Amino acid sequence: TSGFLRVPYTTCRSLVPPNDDTPFSPKVFDENGTDVTPQPLYRPDPAAVPPRQSKILMAQDVSGATFSDFFSSAFHTTYASFGGPFTRSLFESSIVSKSSQSTMESLNEEIEEPSSKREGIISLSDVQVRREEVKEPTTEDVLNKKVDIHLTETETLCLLDIPATSVSVESEEAEIVKQRNAAYTELCKNRMGNDKYVERAMQTFNGAPKAKEVQTKSITKVDAGKQTTNWDIYDTLSGTGVEGVVREPPETEESNLLDIMSNHIEDAPAPEVILYSEKFQQDLLVMEKVVLQNIFQPKLAAYRQLPILKDPDSTQKPKDTGKTEKQIQKTEDIPSSPALEPLWSFTCELTVGRNVSSMTWNKMNPDLLAVGYGHFDFEDQKSGLVCCWSLKNLKWPDRIFHCESAVTALDFSGHNGCLLAVGMHNGSIATYNVQSKEKTPITDSSEYPHKHTGPVWQVKWVSQERAHSEEEKGEALVSVSADGRICKWVLKKDLDCVDLMKLKRTKSERTRRQLGERERRSELVIWREVPGLCFDFHPEDSNIYLTGTEEGFIHKCSCSYNEQYLETYKEHKGPVYQITWSPFSPDVFLSCSSDWTIQLWRQDLLEPVLVFTSPCMAVFDVAWSPKWATVFGVVTEKRLEIWDLGASILDPTIVQDARPGVKLTSLQFASESDCILLGDSDGQVGVYQLNLNLGEGTQIKMHCSILLFN
């Protein structure tokens, strides 16, 4: 409610002539015409000083008011003067703060002034009336009279003025405001102890109380108990990660039987919530790896060359051979013949029936193997598959990537171990992040206008430390394709391609004599560029690389020259499928071809140092052993051959035949153990342990033998 005194304004006509100074006084007459007008109880002395008007009730607020409104306001003013300052403050405090914004000093003056000054009732003669203005008649002279009009700027009209209720402590007015606030606080304290304060009691009506009875069922109480284990407490404190599985215990041990039954139903979580929760899936993955590690512990120990742990829960007793410890020690010291011992196979439901096209180890995590699956034949093309196998789980791959085309090549990055480059049969190259669970590639060259138009037979990450500019330094992806191009891909926002070399067809003199003039012309038009099948960069100079072609030639190229070859090795009579530099001698490399031969080369000689022949079968893959300098492996369609140059240069040391009805496709040596991996056409990657019993001087023998071949 507002404390303003609202006085309506009215217009009344004056009944007294203008020159009459007597105040207006209404007269009351009876039936006989006698003046019976009531006389006022108090008649002010005309010579006395008029009473001081309150600042709370301003003159402009009562001008033009009616008689009844003015009398009502006068009555309230008189009542407030007799009630004391506290009674008047209840009615007039809001007027002071909202209408006139009077200062604290003016409020104190009104409280301290004697009540005798305002005891008189305002007489009716003080009522101000508004006289009606009389318009002058408009004549022609008045209209023709010249009037000067002066235009001046009007005063600024403030439509809305909200004074601030707070002042900054750092301002100049802060001390004044603090003093006024302190004075107001002191004034409020003094009012509470003032003798003029009047206490008034009020009577309220309380309804008569009524007692009512309600009939309910009897409450059945049941004592409930629960048993928990240490694991339950641990899981509750650590959090299971499944919403709705763990519920807070009830506040009291005693509860309603119906509540117990409902809580028991609610406590049972839905099986789908548990099975599909991320925490449960992670726990299952860990437990699966733990179980498989226990099952394959003897195999993994042989792979790591660690002792085999005995199962303490095994019920089988070791067989008594009747030999003493010395006899067993002598038997172990006798060197055994070279052999391959099968350990396990990387295979699952997704890989059955797929051809293993390529394999590569992660350069930062030697326990992670990436395997590509895809057929080489153009007519037998299916969707490709890439599986990342880990030694912690031998039965199911950690990462699975599905590709639109058959996978023909792949390689892990040496600088960023999570990047995997994949080459496909349709000419596309994609890179995947094996650290992420996303199945889509990071980059894909399928929409690139200068992508390969033929199958990509090999991809490899190459470190370019000897680049000419800082932008070219780093790691680049190099690929070779059947379209005759060797391309360098730079991974920035997307894959960007630069041609390192376009492989031009080179025919020997013998072939040129056999071809007629017409055949040679047509061949130059159709077969202008020869398909590339493989390449390998020099282990010490990343600017030099070797590439094998379909016509059987090996070209030595440089990244600085893309128009011509540095050298050409022409001893193979068929397509060269693989080239690999020796990890121990930077001048020696191996090559294999479909002409049934494996050739050992020195880069400064144009003829092979040694030629190894396979029995009437094309050689698909060849690889050096990372541990022994004289050992390399060869894969043909029907068997695996392990050659040891320190033992023999005529026959392989170990021969492992393929399973019936299965073709061998690729091989890979393990980087951290004496094992070799063998891929086949049925989707299996077999892991075998090599038992060669080679001495420590093998590398010296290798270098000596190469020097003797000069």
N, C-alpha and C positions, 0 to 999 in steps of 0.2 A: 504494500500500500504506500502511496505517496503522501508526504506531509504538506503538499502545497495547498494553499487556500484559494480555491477557484471561485471567482466572483463574476457572474454573467454581466455583460454590458448591454444596456437598453437605451433607447432614445425616447425622451419624453418632451412634451411641448411645455414651454414655460407659460404659466398663468399670470405671472407678475410682469408689469411693464418694465422695460429696460432701465428706466430712470428710478425705479423703486428699489431702495436699498434694504427693505425689510426682508428677512428670510421667509421662506415659504413655510406656512404652518396650516395644516388641515384643521377645519372646524367641524364640530359635531353639534347638531341641533336636534331638540326633541320635537314632539308633535305641536307644542305651543310656540315653537320658534326660539326657545331659550337655548343659550350657548352652554352646552354641557361637556365641552371639551375637557379631558383630564389634564390636570396641571402636572408638570414634572416634579418629582421629588427633590431634584437638585437643580438649581439654576445657577450656572456659573456667573461669576462676577465679570462684567465686561471689561473692567480695568485690570483684571488679573492677567498674568502671562498665560497664554494657551498651553495646554499640556503637551509635553514632548511626545511626538509620535514614535512608535516602536519601529526599529529598522526591519523588524521581521515582517510587519504589515505596511507596505509602502503605499504612498498616496496614489500612485498610478494604478495600483491593483484594485482600488475601491472607487475610482472615479466612474460615475455613470451607473452605479449599482442601484437596485430597487430598494425599497424600504425594508421589505422582509429579509432580503439577503444581508443588508447592512446591519439590521438589528441582530441577526443571528451571529454575525461576525463580532459585533460588539459584545454580545453575551459571552462568547467563548473567550474573548480577551479578558473580560472581567473575571471569569472563572479561573483563568490561568493565573491572574495576579494574586488571587486569594489562595491558590493551591500551593504557592511556593515555587522555588526554582526547579525542584525536581519534577513536580507535576507539569510545569510548563515545558520542561526539556523533553518530556515524552511526546508532546505534540509538535514542538517547534524545532527539534534538532534537525529533522530532515529538511526543513525550510532553509535553515542556515547553510547546510552543506550543498544543497542542490539548486536553490533558486538564486540567492545573492552571493554565495561564496564569501560570506563575511569572515573577517579575520578573527583570531582567537581573542584579540583585545576587545573587539566590539561585543563578543559574546560575554566576556567578563563584565563589561560595563552594564549590560542589561540585567545580569544577575545581581550585581551589587547595588543598583539604583533602588531607592525606597519605593515600597508599594503604594505609599500615599500619593505619589505623583500620578498614578494611573488608575486611581479608584473611581474617578468620575466617569460616568457613562457618556459616550459621545452623543451629543444632542442631535436631534433631527435636522437642525438648521445647518449642520456641517455637511449635509449630503450635497454633493456636487452634481449638478444636472447639466446636460448638454443643450445649448440653445440651437434652435433651427436657424440656419443661415438664410437670409432674405436676398434673393437675386435682384440685381439692378436691371431695370429695363434697358434693352439694347436699342440704341438710336443710331441714325445715320452718321451723326457726328462722331459717335463713339467708334463706329466701324471705320470711318475715314481717318481717325486719329492715328498718328504714327507712334508705334510702340517699339522701344529698343529692347531687344532680347540678347542677353549675354549668356553664352554657353560656357559653362565651367565644368570641370571634372567633378563627378559625384564622389562622395566618400566611399571608401572600400566597404562592401557589405560582406560580413563574415557569415556564411551560411552554416558552418559547423565548426565549433571550437571546443575541442576536448582538451582541457588542461591536463598536463602531466601529473600523475600521482606519485611519481618517484623521481628522485634527483640523484645524479651520480655523486659518489663520495669525493671525487676529485674536483668537482665544480666549486665555484665561489659561493654558491647558495647553500652548500652542504651544512655549514655551521649554523646558519639561520634556521634551516629546516630541523636540524637536531634540537635546537633550543625550543622551537615551537612544539615538537613532539614531546620533549621533556615537560614542557608546561602543560600540555594536554594530559599527559599521564598523571602529573601531580594534581591537576584539577579533578580528574576522575577519582583519585584516592580521597580527596577532600569531600567529594559529594557523598561518598558512602558513609562518612561519619557526620554529615550535616544534621542539625537538629530539625530542619524543616522537612526531612525525609519522612514520608507517611507510609506506613505499611497497611495494605488492604488485603483482606481475606476474601476468598471466593469459595463458593459451595458448588460441588459437582454432584451429578447424579450417578450412582452406581447401581447396575442392574442386580436384581435379587438372585443369589446363587441357587442353582437347581441341580440336584443329584440325579444322574441317569445311569442305568445298568445296561450292559451289552453282553450278549451271550456268544461265546466263542468256543472252539474246540480246545481240548486239553493239549498242552504242549508236552511233547515227548522228547526227552533228553537222552542222548547216547554218548558214551565216552568212546572216542576214536583214537587210535594209535597208529604210528607209522615208523618203519624202520629204514634207515638210510645208511649207506656205506661211505667210506672216505672218497670213493670215486664220484659218487653223486654230489657230495659237497664240493669237490674240486670242479666238477663240470658246472655246477651252479655259480660258483664264484668266478670262474673264467669265462662263462658264457658259451653256450652251444652254438650260437649263430642262427638258430631256427626260431622264427617267430611263433609264439603260441605254444611252445613245448613246455617251457618252465613257467610255473605259476607261483605267485607269492603265497606263503603259508597263511592259514586263517589266523585271525587275531586271538581267538579263544579256542581251547581244545574241545569244548562242548558246543555242539551245533545241532541243528535240526536234522533228522534222518533224511528228509527229502532233500535238504541242501547238500548232504554228503553224497547222495546218489547223483544229483545233478553235477556236482563238482567232479565226481569220478568220471562221468561221461565227458565233461569238457576237458579234463586233463589228458584224455587220450588223443594225441595229435593225428591228423590225417596222414596216411602213408605217403600221399603225393607230396606233402609239404616237406617230409624228411628226405624222400628220395631225390627230389629236384633241388634241394638246398645246396648252395655253393660250398658251404662248410662240410656237408656230408660227402659231396663228390670229392673234395680235396682229401678227406680222411680215407675214403675208399682207395684213392690213387696211392696214398702213402702205404696203406696196408697191403695193397696188391704188390707194390714193389718190395716190401719187406718179406712177404711170403715167397715171391719168386727168387729173391736173393738167398733165402734159406734152401729152396729146392735146387737151384743151380749153383750152389756154393762150390762144389768140387770143380765144375766147369769154369766158373769165373776165377777160381784160385789158379787153375792151370793157365788161363788167359793172362792173369796178372803175374804169374810165376810166384805165387804165394803158397804157403803150406795149406793143405786141406784140413779143415776142422772136423773133428768127429762129432757126430750128433749125440748129445748126452741121453736123449730119449730113445735111442735106437735099441731094439731088443736082440738084434743079430750079434752074435759073438764072432770076433775075428778068427779066421781059420788058422789052425796051428800047422805051419809048414815044416816044423822040426829043425829050422835053421837058427843058428845063433846070430847075435847082433853083428859079429865080425863077418860072418858069411853074407849077411844081407848088405853090409857096407861094401864088401868086395864086389857083389853083384851090381850094386848101383854105380861103382866106379868104372865098370866095363862099358865102353862106348857102344851104343846100339846103332843099328843101321839107319840111314835117313828114311824118314817116313812122315806121313801126314796123319794126324789124329783128329777125327771130327769132334767138335765140341757142341755146337748147336746151329740152328738155322733161324734167320729172321724171316718169318712168314706169318700171314694171317689170312682171314677170309677175303679181305679186299685185294690181296696180291695174288691169289691163286689163279693160274692161267695167264698171267701177264708176263711180258718179256722184260727182264732186267736190262735196261739200256746203259745205265751209267751209275757210278757210285763215287762218293767223295766224303772225306772226313772233315769235321769242323776243325779249323786251325787253332782256335782258342780253347775248345772243349774236345779233347781227343776221345771222349766217350760218346760223342754224338755223330751218327752216320746218316747221311742223306742218300736215298736210293730213288732213282728215276725209273719209271715203268712205261714202256711204249714199244710198239713194233716198228721195225725198220722198213718193212715192205710197204709200198704205196697202196697196194690193193687191199691190204689187211690192216686198215687204220681204225683205231678206237680212241676213245678219250684217254688222256694221259693221267698219271698219278705220281705224286711225290710223297714219300713217307720218310719221316725223320725218326730213326731208331736210336734208343738209348740202351746202354749196358745195364741200366737199373730196371728195365722192363723189356724182357726178351720176347714177349708174346704179343705185344701191341705197341704200335708206334706212338710217340708222344705228339707228333704233329702230322696231319694229313692234309694235303692240298690237291684238289681236283683241277685238272687242266682240260681245255677244250680239245687240244691236239696231243698226239703222242709225244712223250718227253724223250728227247734224244741226248741231252747233255745237261750237266749242272755243276756248280762249283760254289764253295763258301768263300766269303770275303775274308782277307787276311787282316784288315784294319778294323772291320766291324763284323764280329762273329755272328751276329744275328741276321745278316743279309745273305740270302741264298739266290743265286742267279740260275734261271732255268731256260734252256733252249728247247724249242719244239719243232715238230716235223713240218708245220705250216709256215715256218720262217719267223715266228714271233719269239721275243725274249721277254721274260717277266722276272721281277725280283720280289721275293717274299721276305717277311719279317718273321722268323721262326720263334722269336720271343713273345710275339703276340698271338692271341687266339683267333684273330681275324683270318678268314679263309681267302679273302681277296688279295691280289698282289698289290704291292706299293706302286710299282710302275709296270707298264705293259706297252710293248712296241707294236701291238697289232694295228693301232690306228696311225702309226707313224708313216709318213709318205715314203721314206727311204729305207724301209725295213727290208730284211732279206726276202727274196722271192722263192727261195728253195729251203730245204731242211737245214737246220742249224746243227752241224755235226759236233761242235765243241765250243764251250765257253770257258773263260778263265779270267780271274781277277789278277791284274798285273800291277805291281808297284812301280811307279815312274819317278824314281829319285833323281834321274839325270835329265829331267825335262828342261827345255830352254827357258820357259817362263814359270813364274810362281803359280799361275792359274793351272798349268798342265801338270804340276807336281801333285802327288797323291796316288790314288788307286783308280784304275780304269778297268772297264770290262771289255775284253776282246773276244770276238766270235768269228768263226769261219763257217761258210755255208756252201751249199751246192750251186749257188748262183755265181761262184767264182770271186767272191768279195771277202776280204778280211777287214772287219770293221772294229773301230774303237768306240765304245759307248761311255759317255760321261753322265753320271747320275747327279743332276742338280734338282731343279723343280720337276723335271721329267727326263726321259732318256733322250740324249742327243748323240747323233751318229756321225762319225768321220771315217772315211775309207783309208785304211793303211796300205792296202795293196789290192789290185785287181789281177787275178791270176790268169795270165795269157797262156794259150796252148803252145807247147814247144814240141816239135816232132824231130825224131832222130833222122839221120841221113838215110838209113836203111828203110825206114817207113816211107819217107818221101819218094824213094825210088820205086817202091811197090805201088804207090797210088798214081793213078793217071792224072792228067792235067785237069780234066773236068771234075773228077772227084775232089781234087785239092781245092779248086775254086769253090765248090759247094760247101766243103768242110770249113773253109775260112769264113764263110757267111754264117753258117749254122753254129759251129763250135768255135766261136772266137775266144771265149773264156772257158777255162777248165774248172770243174768243181773242186773245191778244197775239202779235205776230209779231216785234217788234224793239224795241230801246230803246238809248239812249245817254245817258251822264251828261255834265253840263256840264264843260268842261275846267278851269274855275276854281272852281266851287262844286260839290263832290261831293254836296251835299244835294238838288240839282235834277237832274231827268232827264226825257227825252222818251220816249214809247212809242207805237208804231204798232199799230193794231188791224186786225182783219179787216173791220170795217165801213167802213174808210177814214178814220177820225179819228186825229188826233195829239193826245195828251194830255200836257200839261206837269204834272208831279207833283213832290211834295216827300216826302222820307223822313220828315219830321215829321208829315205828315198822310196817313193811309191811308184816309180816308173820302170825300174829294172831290178833284177836279182843280183845279189852279191856273188853267190855260187849256186851251182845246180848239180845234184848227185843223181846219176841216171842208171843205177844198177838194178833197180827193181823192175820187174816185167808186168806188174799188176798194180792195182790201186793200193796206196799206202794208207793203212788204217790207223796206225799209231806211231808217234815219235816221242821219245822221252830222253832228257839229258840225265847223265849220271850225277847223283847227289854228292859223289866223292871226287870225281875228276871233271872239271869244267870243260874239257875239250872232247869228251867222249859222249856219244849218244847212241841209242838203239832205235831201230825201226822194224816194223813188221808189215807184211803185205799179203795180198791174196795169192801171190806166186809161191806159197808154201815156205817162205824163207823168213828168217830173222837175221838182220845184219847189224854188226857192230862197227861204228864209224868213229873217225877222228875228223874234226872240222877242218883241219888243214890238208886232208887227203880226200881226193874225189873218188876213191875206190874204198870199199869196205875192208876193214881189218880182218874181221871174221864173219863167216856166213854159216848160220845154223839152219838146218833143213827139218821141216816137219813132214811126217809121212802122208803125203798126198792130201793135205787139208789146208785150207786157208787159215791164216793166223789173224784172229780178230783183235787181240789186245796183248800188250807187253808192258811190264812195269819193273822198275828196279826195287830191290829191297832197301829200306831206309837204314838197316842195321848192318848188313854185310855188303861190301863193295863188289864182290864177285858173284852175287846171287841175283837172279832176275826170274820172273815168272812169265809164262806164255800160255795163252788160251786159244785153243782151236775148237772146232765144232764138237769134237768127240772127247777131248781130254785136256787136262791141265798138266803142264810141264814146268818143273822147277830145275833151272840150270845153275850149276856151280862151276864157274870157270877155273876155280882153284882145284877142283877134282877132275873135271873132264871138259873138253871143248867139242867132243864128238857126240856124246849122248847125254840126255837130261839125267839129273840125279834122282828126281822123284817124278813119277807119272801117276796121275789120278784120273781114271776114266769117269765119264759122265754116266748118270743114271740112264737106264733104257728109256728111249723115247724122249729124252730131254737133251737140248743143245746148250752148251756153255756159251756165254756171251761176253762176260767181262770179269776182271779181277782187280783186287785192291789189297795192298799190304797194310797191316795195322801199324800205326805210327808209334805205339807205346808197348808193343809186345812182339813175340815171335810167331805171329799168326798171319794168315792170309784169308781174304774173303773172296768167295767165288759166286758169281751170279749166273742164273740159267734162264731158260725160256719158260719155266713154269712158275716164276715169281718168287723163287727161294734164293736167299743169300746165305750160303753155307760158310761157317767159320771153322777153319782148320788150324791146328797147331803144327808148326814146323819143327821137326827134330833133325837138325843137320850136324850138330856137334862140330862147329867150326872154331878154329883157334883165333887168338887175338891178332895174329899177323896177317890176316886176310887182306886188309887194305894195302899193306906193303906189297904183297904178292900181285895184287891187281895192278898197281902202278908199274911194277917191274915188267909184267907181261905186256902192258901197253907199250912200254919203251922198246921191247924186243921186236914188236911188230913193225917198227919203222923200216 
